[in-house]
Amino acid sequence: MVVRRDGDTAVSDYVFDDRHVGAPGVAHGGAVAAVCDDLFGFLLCLVGAPAVTRSLSIDYLGAIRLGIPYRIVARVDRREGRILFVSLTGHDAEGSLSFTASALFLTVSMERLLQHAEGGPDLSRALLDSLAATPPADS
């Protein structure tokens, strides 16, 4: 997935392919949900806080066809304490709205996020130190 920043949004032009097949010629709903959750993960980079998915809801407004690009745009709608309310839209190549998603993310500490990382606390500490030393990217 290639993602770019556009202001306060995360944008991807994504093509579902044969790896995502559900019914013939159509993406499996679970594959669409996974792509949505991934894009939300990139959106969290704009927020500057690690977070985990608490809930995810997808509305499929039609068949998500294989082999055509979908413009997917994710945004943070609001933040209430540790809870992030996020949403996205997915438009097909003709500009028709094909799916929407909304999710709740819960911010967590980096230590908490990495507690199950292979390599244990030493790897987690090295990753934290590396992230702290890296300047944020604009896109």
Helices and strands as residue ranges (DSSP letters): E 4-6, E 9-15, G 18-20, H 29-47, E 51-60, E 69-80, E 83-91, E 97-107, H 110-113, H 120-133
